[in-house]
Amino acid sequence: MQTRMCPDDVAWEQAEEISDNWLAQFLKNDVLRPIGNFVLDHNEGIGTEFAILKKGSYNISLRLKDENEATIIRLSQPGAVFFPEEKVVNEVAMMRFLTDKTSIPIPFIHHSGTKKESPLELSPFIIMDYIEHETKMYDALNTPGCPTDERGILDSAIDEDRLEMLYGQLAGILLQLFTPSLPRIGSLSQIDDFTWEVTRRPLSMNMNKLVRLGSLPRSKLPDLRTTFTTTSSYVEALADLNMEHLVHQRNDSVESADDCRRKFVARRLFCKLARDKRLTDPLLEEGPFKIWCDDLRPANVLLHENLKIAGVVDWEFTYAAPAEFSYAPPWWLLIERPEYWLEGLEDWTRTFDYRLKTFLKVMTEYEDSAIQQGRLKEDQRLSGHMCQSWESGDFWVIYAALHSFAFDVIYWQKIDPPFFGPPENPEGAWKERLDLLDEKEKYEMEQLVARKLKEMNTRILAWDPDEYTVAFSQQLKRQREEADEAHTIHKAVDNEVENKGNETGTSGFSETHTLSDKLAATHLSN
């Protein structure tokens, strides 16, 4: 039995191929030079060194620096980001909002723009300050010697004082994010220098992943201008997305007929719980809503040499969300996600519970100090809410709603038993829950099973990428066709040269020159 739903490997391979080939062009000087000049134009002509800084999960960053300061341009990767324009607009608005409303050290934005406005029309971009740093919170918490190509995990032997110091700084970031309140759920737009409003859908990391690796049509997502005024309506929309994910992922979504049934039952019951408003707190139904960052984790927290925070980066999937999201303690206290924990979910739970006590201890101390200094109000404490979310199991509801590929293992072990009672046979719990479905739902389930089993006989690409990913994919296809054609012509040239040489007893060099001219003319005509 799968502990998590596998991504569509056909879609994943295609997405990676597009992204890798798009990134490869940055090794060429005729691409780097225009980008460098572009950054210079928006940086008052300052800069003596320009180079690739890093490739992230969603972007590539290039740095322009001199002896005093540095600026980076960050471009979204086709094949990795399926909502590039929306992502950049959201991130710019959120970074400026947080700069205005908090003291979190965030890069200053100099300029941003669309693909059309970018150098060589490569992709949507942001030009911002580079934050000098010595290391990242991830490296300070990770197990020493962990290979860079392996998944990190919190150092089990970490010094307690060191852990408290690092956790305390992370607690301070979360408390600052929790302080502003917003009237709707969604992404921010900057109206003027001092005004922001929630005007667009909450674009999440999970939504991007569902379209990229889950074959989910973009039409199944909330409309761009959709915002939410109640917590239950948003959680219900997330529950529906998990069901749509199962329905639409073309490849690798199920192992067998019963595996499909098990996944269908879990999602249908979760949707029922959401629709009946059993997954949310009625006292928080209409807000206020809080800032939530899907990608806030130790890898995006930069540290000075003394391990003090230098800056926090990567705010692209940040939006106003239900307060319950902020109430849930951060899963990344252990660095590793629960569904990937090698020793299983129960061991992750025990280890997390132990480390959470340390985190809540230092958060409470931070809250006490901030309240004494007038930087925080008593009703803005988070520690008590996090403790309650963990103890009640609400943490798992939020996690399952936000992580579609991890949904199954979380639902059956952490959500189903509290709501429907412990099953007699945990492995076959879905069979015991069939009576909770009506006849129409059972019919839908069997129809889906039949379709999934039929689809397992073939593996085709079925996805709905953005226009930029499609455009680069088509460009890549044309380049390959031209390369194949050139290879065919070269092979014909070689054969003809060899034949001429055999006829005349010479190497055929003069004929090669004539045929090369023909080859050049062929390329020009194409």
Disulfide bonds with the S-S distance in Angstrom:
none
